[in-house]
Amino acid sequence: MQSLIFGLARAACPIGMGAMMWIMMRGRNKNTATADSQSPQQIEQLRAELDQLRADHATAALH
């Protein structure tokens, strides 16, 4: 009986790690589809922000 408990305890770690990896991989696939659909809007927003920062930096360099 003691060896059975020891064997279950030893198997718990690899089984738990496998379950966590499976859950994380499932979550990654869902997030990539959402991120791809928002990507063009986000790129435009970041480009506008970059242009604004460059303009502010150029203005600050002149003063």
ZADO-1210 file (C-alpha; in nm, 4 decimals, padded with zeros to 6 digits):
<atoms>
<atom x="00.0000" y="00.0000" z="00.0000" code="MET" pos="1"/>
<atom x="00.2831" y="00.2361" z="00.0834" code="GLN" pos="2"/>
<atom x="00.4505" y="00.1754" z="-00.2538" code="SER" pos="3"/>
<atom x="00.1210" y="00.2573" z="-00.4287" code="LEU" pos="4"/>
<atom x="00.0994" y="00.5932" z="-00.2502" code="ILE" pos="5"/>
<atom x="00.4654" y="00.6617" z="-00.3284" code="PHE" pos="6"/>
<atom x="00.4082" y="00.5757" z="-00.6949" code="GLY" pos="7"/>
<atom x="00.1054" y="00.8058" z="-00.7169" code="LEU" pos="8"/>
<atom x="00.3006" y="01.0883" z="-00.5539" code="ALA" pos="9"/>
<atom x="00.5847" y="01.0388" z="-00.8016" code="ARG" pos="10"/>
<atom x="00.3445" y="01.0416" z="-01.0983" code="ALA" pos="11"/>
<atom x="00.1646" y="01.3559" z="-00.9793" code="ALA" pos="12"/>
<atom x="00.4427" y="01.5930" z="-01.0846" code="CYS" pos="13"/>
<atom x="00.4781" y="01.4874" z="-01.4516" code="PRO" pos="14"/>
<atom x="00.1017" y="01.4531" z="-01.4909" code="ILE" pos="15"/>
<atom x="00.0479" y="01.7991" z="-01.3408" code="GLY" pos="16"/>
<atom x="00.3151" y="01.9518" z="-01.5637" code="MET" pos="17"/>
<atom x="00.1627" y="01.7919" z="-01.8712" code="GLY" pos="18"/>
<atom x="-00.1810" y="01.9240" z="-01.7784" code="ALA" pos="19"/>
<atom x="-00.0457" y="02.2759" z="-01.7253" code="MET" pos="20"/>
<atom x="00.1359" y="02.2712" z="-02.0611" code="MET" pos="21"/>
<atom x="-00.1794" y="02.1514" z="-02.2359" code="TRP" pos="22"/>
<atom x="-00.3880" y="02.4283" z="-02.0748" code="ILE" pos="23"/>
<atom x="-00.1313" y="02.6943" z="-02.1667" code="MET" pos="24"/>
<atom x="-00.1123" y="02.5800" z="-02.5285" code="MET" pos="25"/>
<atom x="-00.4919" y="02.5876" z="-02.5559" code="ARG" pos="26"/>
<atom x="-00.5007" y="02.9446" z="-02.4258" code="GLY" pos="27"/>
<atom x="-00.2302" y="03.0579" z="-02.6683" code="ARG" pos="28"/>
<atom x="-00.4308" y="02.9486" z="-02.9731" code="ASN" pos="29"/>
<atom x="-00.7348" y="03.1497" z="-02.8633" code="LYS" pos="30"/>
<atom x="-00.5341" y="03.4676" z="-02.8009" code="ASN" pos="31"/>
<atom x="-00.3561" y="03.4689" z="-03.1372" code="THR" pos="32"/>
<atom x="-00.6819" y="03.4798" z="-03.3331" code="ALA" pos="33"/>
<atom x="-00.7996" y="03.7803" z="-03.1318" code="THR" pos="34"/>
<atom x="-00.4656" y="03.9589" z="-03.1583" code="ALA" pos="35"/>
<atom x="-00.4506" y="03.9149" z="-03.5370" code="ASP" pos="36"/>
<atom x="-00.7896" y="04.0805" z="-03.5880" code="SER" pos="37"/>
<atom x="-00.6882" y="04.3890" z="-03.3857" code="GLN" pos="38"/>
<atom x="-00.3379" y="04.4158" z="-03.5240" code="SER" pos="39"/>
<atom x="-00.3889" y="04.6711" z="-03.8097" code="PRO" pos="40"/>
<atom x="-00.5677" y="04.9189" z="-03.5820" code="GLN" pos="41"/>
<atom x="-00.3059" y="04.8813" z="-03.3148" code="GLN" pos="42"/>
<atom x="-00.0221" y="04.9313" z="-03.5656" code="ILE" pos="43"/>
<atom x="-00.1780" y="05.2545" z="-03.6913" code="GLU" pos="44"/>
<atom x="-00.2226" y="05.3796" z="-03.3361" code="GLN" pos="45"/>
<atom x="00.1386" y="05.2986" z="-03.2502" code="LEU" pos="46"/>
<atom x="00.2641" y="05.4707" z="-03.5671" code="ARG" pos="47"/>
<atom x="00.0687" y="05.7849" z="-03.4809" code="ALA" pos="48"/>
<atom x="00.2100" y="05.7778" z="-03.1293" code="GLU" pos="49"/>
<atom x="00.5624" y="05.7323" z="-03.2657" code="LEU" pos="50"/>
<atom x="00.5183" y="06.0277" z="-03.5024" code="ASP" pos="51"/>
<atom x="00.3975" y="06.2424" z="-03.2111" code="GLN" pos="52"/>
<atom x="00.6943" y="06.1407" z="-02.9960" code="LEU" pos="53"/>
<atom x="00.9378" y="06.2186" z="-03.2781" code="ARG" pos="54"/>
<atom x="00.7798" y="06.5605" z="-03.3249" code="ALA" pos="55"/>
<atom x="00.8002" y="06.6310" z="-02.9514" code="ASP" pos="56"/>
<atom x="01.1615" y="06.5202" z="-02.9450" code="HIS" pos="57"/>
<atom x="01.2520" y="06.7401" z="-03.2415" code="ALA" pos="58"/>
<atom x="01.0812" y="07.0383" z="-03.0779" code="THR" pos="59"/>
<atom x="01.2618" y="06.9778" z="-02.7487" code="ALA" pos="60"/>
<atom x="01.5973" y="06.9530" z="-02.9289" code="ALA" pos="61"/>
<atom x="01.5474" y="07.2972" z="-03.0815" code="LEU" pos="62"/>
<atom x="01.4901" y="07.4659" z="-02.7435" code="HIS" pos="63"/>
</atoms>
